[in-house]
Every structure is written in structure tokens, then in C-alpha cells.
Amino acid sequence: MAEFENPYAEHDPFVRAHFDCPDCGGKLWEYAIQGSMVCEDCRSVFRSEDVFDAQVRSDEPVTG
């Protein structure tokens, strides 16, 4: 059987993002494999793309 490395088996798939939750202000964690972010406080889930776009247009709220 061939051997291969699986980086997801050795590392935590969640990475703390540098964004605040638009619902409660908690910190968002990014689950890049699924392209989503989850708040550590209220557990709301957002698409990463929506959070990035809202950051660019910082005056528009992000909807989950």
C-alpha cells in the first residue's frame, strides 16, 4: 500500500481568523476546507467569502 501524508490528520483544521463576528462581536474561526467561519461565542456560521467581502465594504453587515 502506498503511503502519503495527510496534513489534516496532524493539524487542527480550524484557524483563528482576524475578524469579529457581525452578530455578537466574538472572534471567528475559519474552517478553510469548507470555506466557512464560525463564531467562538454564538456559534453562528458564515461563508468565508461573505466575511472577506464585508471587510472590503466595511460599512455593510454580513448575513449568515
N, C-alpha and C positions, 0 to 999 in steps of 0.2 A: 504494500500500500504506500502511496506517495505521501510524504509529509509536507505540510505547509504551515505557515504562521497565520494565526487569526488574531489580529490586533484587538478585536472586540472582546475576546475571551480573557485578555490580560489587563485591560484598562476599563475604567468606568466610562460608559458611553455618554454620560451627562457632563457637560462643560458649563461652568457658570458664565453666563453672558453678561455683558456690560450694559444691561438695560433694566429699567424698572417696570414692574407690572402696571399697565394702564388702569387696571381695575382697583388695586389696593396699594400700589407703591412698593410691594415686595420685590425681591430680586428674582430675575428669570434665569432658568437653567435651560440650555439648549440640548435637545436630543437630535443631533445632526442627521442621523441615519433616516429619521422620519421627517426631517425638515420642520420641526416644531419646537416650541419653547413652552415650559411650564413654570408657573409661579411657585416659589417655595412656601409661600404663606397661604394663599387662597386656592391653589391648585388649578387655576384657570389655564387653559391651553390655547396657544396662539400659533399660527403659522409663522415660521421664521421670516419668510418673505414679507409678510404684513408688518412685522415689527421693524424690519430694516427700512421698508418704505415709509412707515410713520416717522422713523427717526429722521429721514431725509426731509419730510414735510412736517417737521416737529409741531406744527400747530393743529394737526388732525389727529383725533383719537383713534386707537387701534380697537377693532371689534373682533371678538373671538368666535 
